[in-house]
Amino acid sequence: MYSFPLTLITKLSYTDSMKWNPANIKDLRAGLKLSQAAFGELLGVTRNYIAYLERGERIPSKTLMLLLDCIEEKKRKGERKGHGKGGL
């Protein structure tokens, strides 16, 4: 049986889930210069689901929040290295 590292489990705390509100999701997508369809494809969801998230009609799952965290981190690392879209 696989055991998850404690850091991964604690990353999913309530305060972290508040980070991915509609404005932050839209800002991340806009910062990557992706359409809703392209962002949805990157995350493995539909364009409609991205629109729902950005309007606050849906709340991202914990798994989706982890993916958003990973994409945001990769984007930040890319910006520090001088790459436009963070290497995505």
N, C-alpha and C positions, 0 to 999 in steps of 0.2 A: 504494500500500500504506500502511495506517495504522500509525503507530508510536506505541506507548504511552509516556506520560510516565514518566520514570525513577522519580518518586515513587510512581506506581501500582504499578510492578513491585516496588520495594523494600518496599512495604507488605505484600506477600505473603511476607515472610520467615518462617522457621521459628518465631521467637518470637511473631510475631503469630498464627500458627495455634494456638498453645497457649492464647491468650486465649479462644477459643471452645470451652470445655469444657462438659460437660453442665450444670453448675451455673450458669455464666454465661449460657448460652442460656435456661435456665429463668427466671433472674432478670430478664433483659431482657423476656421475654414477660410475666412477672408484673408488672413495673414498668409495662408498657403496658396492663395489665388486659385482656389478650386471652386467649381460649381457645386451645387448641392448633389447633383448626380455623381460627380467624380469623387466627392468627399464620402458619399454613401458607399460607393464601390470600394474605396480604400478601407472603410470600416466594416464592410460586409453587410450593409443594410440598404434599404431603398432610398431614393431621393425624397419620397413622401415622408419617410420616417425622419430624415434630417430636417425637413420642413416642420414636422410636428415638434421636434426637439427645440428648434430655434424659435418657435412660437410659444413654447412652454406647455404644449398639449400632451407631451409625453415626458417621462423622466428616464434618463439613461440607466441601463442596468449596471450592476457592478462591473461586469465584464467589459461593457462599452466604456465605462469610466476609466478602466485600466488601459484600454486601447487609446483613449484620448490622452491620458497621461503620457503614454509612450510616444505618441505622435508629437505632443507638445515638447517633450524633452528632446527628441531628435531634432525638432525645428530649432529649439534654442541652441543646441550644439552646433547645428549648421550655420546659424547666424553668427555665432562666435568665430567660426572658421571662415566666414565670408561667403558662404554658399547661399544663394537666394532663397530657395524653398526648403532649406534644411536637409537637403539630400533625399527628400521623399520622392 
